[in-house]
Amino acid sequence: MKRRRTNSAFISEIVAATRRCGDAFAGHALRFIAVLAFAAAITADCAKRTAPVPRPSFSAVRPSPIPTPERSALNGTVISRNSGQHRVVAVMIDNYPTSARPQSGLTDADIVYEVEAEGGITRYMALFLEKTPRRIGPVRSARTYFVDLARPYDPLFAHAGENNDVWEPLKELRASGFADMDEIVGTPEAFWRDPSREMPHNLYTSVARLRSTARKYGWHDRPFGHRHFVFSSKSNSRRTAPDVILTFWNGYTVAFRANAGAYKRIINGQVQHDLENPTPYRVADIIAVWIPAKVLDDLGDLSMPVYGEFPAVLVSGGAATAARWVALGPNELPRLTDAKGASLALSPGQIYVEVLPQGGTLRNGKNIWSH
């Protein structure tokens, strides 16, 4: 069996041969040996360089999910994470023509109810959840139907007194835990008067003061864990509604005029804004509801059962749509549906619920609704 010669053995043989052949050949041989040694070194280096290099391994990195924005349970607007973790605040606000306007705080309300108080004068109930205006008012008295409208929201209910027929029901509600914050009887420290304005149209409060006072009386803050209306950026109808005019009775009309994606609110020709802020109100949705009322006495006090199902019109996203207002009781938030009972979608933003008297009208161009 033949044995393989290594490079070193081969070189040794060549050296021996040079010694036999003499010095003349020796010089050439040594140069040849140097070339062979250099070639061997190059071959070894190339072998090292061409050795397989392990491939780096890459693990799949999943992109972080984009957080879903938090939205107000009352009007669908994007809010900060913690602002919805509070109790709703409901404040009765004056609308006396010559002394109460312009009001304070309405621009920050999530929902505003407007209902007749008595004698052809309306009153507001403003609901606050996300924003906390420092001044709200003028604060005025409550009526039974305002209390009934407020109860499904389980709010801190702020007002200055009430008429006779609501005194006993409110007393019973307070005993059962309803957060009745009455300036006259109960929680005067939650309110203050502005001497620069005429009494009784100069009583004010704030969300912060109401919440801090409520804690002293054991009405603890808690998240409003309900969802009110359905919200969408799409219109409910093809019927355009650039301008809407509500007539409560002769001498009192409220107009909503399209303005940069929302509606300006106008009373008898006057654009509405807060006392402290000249920017017009930006209303996203108008809900007109016809609820029958009955006059109780010579003072014009009203009886108005607000639980039930009533005809309505929704104006939202540039469209006016016939609707039904469904308010089943004090423990359930009202809903807005079509004739088949499916929920109608509102645009995110401030909502005005306009409770019209029988015979009141909503006019949109050539279209007139009345009940």
C-alpha positions as CSV (number, residue, x, y, z in Angstrom):
1,M,0.0,0.0,0.0
2,K,1.5,3.3,-1.1
3,R,1.9,6.0,1.5
4,R,1.0,9.6,0.6
5,R,3.8,12.1,0.8
6,T,3.2,15.2,2.8
7,N,4.4,18.6,1.8
8,S,7.2,18.5,4.3
9,A,8.5,15.1,3.1
10,F,8.4,16.3,-0.5
11,I,10.4,19.4,0.4
12,S,13.0,17.3,2.4
13,E,13.6,15.2,-0.7
14,I,14.1,18.3,-2.8
15,V,16.6,19.6,-0.3
16,A,18.5,16.3,-0.4
17,A,18.6,16.5,-4.2
18,T,20.1,19.9,-4.2
19,R,22.9,18.7,-1.9
20,R,23.7,16.0,-4.5
21,C,23.6,18.3,-7.5
22,G,25.9,20.9,-6.1
23,D,25.8,24.6,-5.3
24,A,24.7,25.7,-8.8
25,F,21.5,23.9,-8.6
26,A,21.0,24.7,-5.0
27,G,20.1,28.4,-5.6
28,H,17.4,27.5,-8.1
29,A,16.0,24.8,-5.8
30,L,15.8,27.0,-2.8
31,R,13.9,29.5,-4.8
32,F,11.5,26.8,-5.9
33,I,11.1,25.7,-2.3
34,A,10.2,29.2,-1.3
35,V,7.5,29.4,-4.0
36,L,6.0,26.1,-2.9
37,A,5.9,27.2,0.7
38,F,4.2,30.4,-0.2
39,A,1.6,28.6,-2.3
40,A,0.9,26.2,0.6
41,A,0.4,29.1,3.0
42,I,-2.0,30.8,0.5
43,T,-4.0,27.5,0.1
44,A,-4.3,27.1,3.9
45,D,-5.5,30.7,4.3
46,C,-8.1,30.4,1.5
47,A,-9.4,27.2,3.1
48,K,-9.9,29.1,6.4
49,R,-11.7,32.0,4.6
50,T,-14.0,29.8,2.6
51,A,-15.2,27.9,5.7
52,P,-19.0,28.2,6.0
53,V,-20.1,31.1,8.2
54,P,-23.2,30.4,10.3
55,R,-26.2,32.6,9.3
56,P,-27.6,34.9,12.0
57,S,-31.2,33.9,13.1
58,F,-33.9,36.6,13.1
59,S,-37.0,36.3,15.3
60,A,-40.2,37.8,14.0
61,V,-41.1,41.1,15.9
62,R,-44.8,41.9,16.1
63,P,-45.7,45.6,15.9
64,S,-47.3,47.0,19.0
65,P,-51.1,47.4,18.6
66,I,-52.3,50.9,18.2
67,P,-54.4,51.8,21.3
68,T,-58.1,52.4,20.7
69,P,-59.0,56.0,21.7
70,E,-61.2,56.4,24.7
71,R,-64.6,58.0,23.8
72,S,-67.1,59.8,25.9
73,A,-70.0,57.6,26.9
74,L,-72.3,60.6,26.6
75,N,-71.4,62.2,23.3
76,G,-68.9,60.0,21.6
77,T,-66.0,62.5,21.5
78,V,-62.4,61.3,22.1
79,I,-61.4,61.9,25.7
80,S,-58.4,61.3,28.0
81,R,-58.2,57.9,29.6
82,N,-59.2,59.1,33.1
83,S,-61.8,61.7,32.3
84,G,-64.6,59.2,31.8
85,Q,-64.0,57.7,35.3
86,H,-66.4,60.1,37.0
87,R,-70.0,60.6,37.9
88,V,-72.1,62.7,35.5
89,V,-72.9,66.2,36.8
90,A,-76.3,67.7,35.9
91,V,-76.9,71.4,36.4
92,M,-80.1,73.3,36.1
93,I,-79.4,76.5,34.1
94,D,-81.4,79.7,33.8
95,N,-82.6,80.9,30.3
96,Y,-84.5,84.0,31.3
97,P,-84.3,86.3,28.2
98,T,-83.2,89.6,29.7
99,S,-81.1,88.5,32.7
100,A,-79.6,85.0,32.3
101,R,-78.0,85.3,28.8
102,P,-75.2,84.7,28.0
103,Q,-74.9,81.7,30.3
104,S,-71.6,80.1,31.5
105,G,-70.4,76.6,31.0
106,L,-72.8,75.5,28.2
107,T,-70.0,75.4,25.7
108,D,-68.4,72.5,27.7
109,A,-71.6,70.4,28.3
110,D,-71.8,67.0,26.7
111,I,-75.5,67.0,26.5
112,V,-78.0,69.9,27.0
113,Y,-81.7,69.4,27.5
114,E,-84.0,72.4,26.9
115,V,-87.5,72.1,28.3
116,E,-90.2,74.6,29.1
117,A,-90.2,75.6,32.8
118,E,-93.4,77.6,33.0
119,G,-95.0,80.7,31.4
120,G,-93.4,80.3,28.0
121,I,-89.8,80.3,29.4
122,T,-87.4,77.4,28.9
123,R,-84.7,76.0,31.2
124,Y,-81.6,74.0,30.5
125,M,-80.3,70.9,32.2
126,A,-76.6,70.6,31.2
127,L,-74.8,67.3,31.6
128,F,-71.0,67.2,32.2
129,L,-68.7,64.2,32.2
130,E,-65.4,64.9,30.5
131,K,-64.9,68.7,30.7
132,T,-64.8,70.6,34.0
133,P,-65.7,74.3,33.5
134,R,-64.9,76.6,36.3
135,R,-68.2,78.5,36.1
136,I,-71.6,77.1,35.3
137,G,-74.8,79.0,35.5
138,P,-76.9,80.9,36.4
139,V,-78.2,78.0,38.4
140,R,-82.0,77.8,38.9
141,S,-84.7,75.6,40.4
142,A,-85.7,72.1,39.4
143,R,-89.0,70.7,38.2
144,T,-90.3,67.1,38.5
145,Y,-89.8,66.3,34.9
146,F,-86.2,67.5,35.0
147,V,-85.5,65.2,37.9
148,D,-87.0,62.4,35.9
149,L,-84.9,63.2,32.9
150,A,-81.8,63.3,35.1
151,R,-82.3,60.0,37.0
152,P,-81.1,57.6,34.3
153,Y,-77.7,59.3,34.4
154,D,-77.4,58.8,38.3
155,P,-75.8,62.3,38.4
156,L,-74.8,64.8,41.0
157,F,-78.0,66.9,40.5
158,A,-77.3,70.6,41.1
159,H,-80.1,73.2,41.4
160,A,-81.4,76.0,43.6
161,G,-84.7,74.9,45.0
162,E,-87.7,73.4,43.2
163,N,-91.4,74.0,42.8
164,N,-93.9,72.6,45.2
165,D,-94.8,69.4,43.5
166,V,-91.2,68.1,43.4
167,W,-90.3,68.7,47.1
168,E,-91.6,65.4,48.4
169,P,-90.4,63.2,45.6
170,L,-86.9,64.8,45.9
171,K,-86.9,64.2,49.7
172,E,-87.7,60.5,49.1
173,L,-85.0,60.2,46.4
174,R,-82.4,61.8,48.7
175,A,-83.3,59.2,51.4
176,S,-82.6,56.4,48.8
177,G,-79.2,57.9,47.8
178,F,-80.0,60.2,45.0
179,A,-77.2,63.0,45.0
180,D,-79.5,66.0,45.3
181,M,-77.3,69.1,45.5
182,D,-79.7,71.9,46.4
183,E,-78.3,75.3,47.1
184,I,-81.3,76.3,49.2
185,V,-81.7,73.1,51.2
186,G,-78.6,70.9,51.6
187,T,-75.3,72.0,50.0
188,P,-75.0,75.8,49.8
189,E,-71.2,75.5,49.9
190,A,-71.2,74.1,46.4
191,F,-72.5,77.5,45.0
192,W,-71.6,81.2,44.9
193,R,-73.3,84.4,43.8
194,D,-71.9,86.9,41.4
195,P,-72.7,90.4,42.7
196,S,-72.2,92.0,39.3
197,R,-75.4,90.2,38.0
198,E,-79.0,90.6,39.0
199,M,-80.6,88.2,41.5
200,P,-81.8,85.5,41.2
201,H,-79.9,85.1,37.9
202,N,-76.5,85.2,39.5
203,L,-75.9,81.9,41.2
204,Y,-73.0,79.8,39.9
205,T,-71.2,76.5,40.6
206,S,-68.4,74.4,39.0
207,V,-67.8,70.7,38.3
208,A,-64.9,70.7,40.7
209,R,-66.8,72.3,43.5
210,L,-69.8,70.0,43.1
211,R,-67.6,66.9,43.1
212,S,-65.6,67.9,46.1
213,T,-68.7,68.9,48.1
214,A,-70.4,65.6,47.1
215,R,-67.6,63.6,48.7
216,K,-68.3,65.4,52.0
217,Y,-71.9,64.2,51.9
218,G,-71.0,60.6,51.0
219,W,-71.9,60.8,47.3
220,H,-68.8,59.2,46.1
221,D,-67.4,59.6,42.6
222,R,-67.7,56.6,40.3
223,P,-67.3,55.8,36.6
224,F,-70.3,56.4,34.4
225,G,-70.2,52.8,33.0
226,H,-73.0,53.1,30.5
227,R,-73.1,53.7,26.8
228,H,-75.8,56.2,25.8
229,F,-76.3,56.7,22.0
230,V,-74.7,55.1,19.0
231,F,-72.2,57.3,17.2
232,S,-71.0,57.4,13.6
233,S,-69.6,59.9,11.1
234,K,-72.1,58.8,8.5
235,S,-75.5,60.5,8.0
236,N,-78.8,58.7,8.6
237,S,-80.6,60.2,5.6
238,R,-80.0,61.8,2.3
239,R,-82.2,64.7,3.2
240,T,-79.9,67.6,3.8
241,A,-80.3,69.9,6.8
242,P,-78.0,72.9,6.5
243,D,-80.3,75.0,8.7
244,V,-82.9,74.0,11.2
245,I,-85.5,76.2,12.9
246,L,-87.4,75.1,16.0
247,T,-90.5,77.1,17.0
248,F,-91.6,76.4,20.6
249,W,-94.4,79.0,20.5
250,N,-94.9,82.5,19.2
251,G,-92.0,84.7,20.2
252,Y,-89.5,81.9,20.9
253,T,-87.5,80.3,18.1
254,V,-84.2,78.5,18.2
255,A,-82.2,78.1,15.0
256,F,-79.3,75.9,14.2
257,R,-77.1,77.1,11.4
258,A,-74.5,74.9,9.7
259,N,-71.0,76.2,10.5
260,A,-67.8,74.4,9.6
261,G,-69.0,70.8,10.3
262,A,-71.2,71.7,13.3
263,Y,-74.2,74.0,14.1
264,K,-74.3,77.5,15.6
265,R,-77.2,78.0,18.0
266,I,-79.2,81.1,17.6
267,I,-82.1,82.3,19.8
268,N,-84.4,85.0,18.3
269,G,-81.6,86.1,16.0
270,Q,-78.8,86.1,18.7
271,V,-75.8,83.7,18.2
272,Q,-75.3,81.9,21.5
273,H,-72.0,81.7,23.3
274,D,-70.7,81.6,26.9
275,L,-70.3,84.8,28.9
276,E,-66.5,84.2,29.1
277,N,-66.0,82.9,25.6
278,P,-67.2,84.7,22.4
279,T,-66.8,81.6,20.3
280,P,-70.3,80.3,19.2
281,Y,-71.5,77.0,20.5
282,R,-70.6,74.0,18.2
283,V,-73.5,71.6,18.3
284,A,-73.1,68.2,16.5
285,D,-76.6,66.8,17.0
286,I,-80.1,68.2,17.5
287,I,-82.8,65.9,18.8
288,A,-86.3,67.4,18.8
289,V,-88.8,65.4,20.9
290,W,-92.5,66.1,21.3
291,I,-93.7,65.3,24.8
292,P,-97.2,66.2,25.9
293,A,-97.5,68.5,29.0
294,K,-100.4,69.8,31.1
295,V,-100.6,73.1,32.9
296,L,-101.3,72.5,36.6
297,D,-102.1,75.9,38.1
298,D,-102.3,79.6,37.5
299,L,-98.5,79.9,37.9
300,G,-98.0,77.9,34.8
301,D,-96.5,74.8,36.5
302,L,-96.4,71.8,34.2
303,S,-97.0,68.1,34.5
304,M,-94.9,66.3,31.9
305,P,-94.5,62.5,32.1
306,V,-91.2,62.0,30.3
307,Y,-91.1,58.1,30.4
308,G,-92.5,56.5,27.4
309,E,-92.0,56.5,23.6
310,F,-92.4,59.8,21.8
311,P,-92.1,61.2,18.2
312,A,-88.8,62.8,17.4
313,V,-86.5,64.1,14.7
314,L,-82.7,63.7,14.6
315,V,-80.6,66.3,12.8
316,S,-77.1,65.1,12.5
317,G,-74.3,65.1,9.9
318,G,-76.2,67.4,7.6
319,A,-79.3,65.1,7.6
320,A,-82.8,65.3,9.2
321,T,-84.4,61.9,10.0
322,A,-87.7,61.0,11.6
323,A,-87.1,59.1,14.8
324,R,-88.6,57.7,18.1
325,W,-87.4,58.8,21.5
326,V,-87.6,55.8,23.8
327,A,-87.3,56.5,27.5
328,L,-88.5,53.4,29.5
329,G,-87.9,54.6,33.1
330,P,-85.5,56.0,35.7
331,N,-83.1,53.1,35.5
332,E,-82.5,53.1,31.7
333,L,-80.9,55.7,29.5
334,P,-83.2,57.0,26.7
335,R,-82.6,55.7,23.2
336,L,-83.2,57.1,19.7
337,T,-84.5,54.7,17.1
338,D,-86.1,54.5,13.7
339,A,-89.7,53.3,13.2
340,K,-88.5,49.6,13.4
341,G,-86.6,50.0,16.7
342,A,-83.1,50.1,15.3
343,S,-80.8,52.7,16.9
344,L,-80.0,55.8,14.9
345,A,-76.4,56.9,14.8
346,L,-75.4,60.4,16.0
347,S,-72.2,62.4,15.1
348,P,-69.7,62.7,17.9
349,G,-70.0,66.0,19.6
350,Q,-72.3,68.2,21.7
351,I,-75.9,67.1,21.7
352,Y,-79.0,69.3,22.3
353,V,-82.2,67.6,23.2
354,E,-85.0,70.1,22.5
355,V,-88.3,69.0,24.1
356,L,-91.0,70.8,22.1
357,P,-94.5,71.4,23.3
358,Q,-97.5,70.0,21.4
359,G,-97.9,72.1,18.2
360,G,-94.2,73.1,18.2
361,T,-92.5,72.7,14.9
362,L,-89.1,71.8,13.3
363,R,-88.5,73.4,9.9
364,N,-85.8,72.3,7.5
365,G,-86.1,74.0,4.2
366,K,-89.5,72.9,2.8
367,N,-89.8,70.1,5.3
368,I,-91.9,70.8,8.5
369,W,-92.3,68.4,11.4
370,S,-95.0,68.9,14.0
371,H,-96.9,66.8,16.5
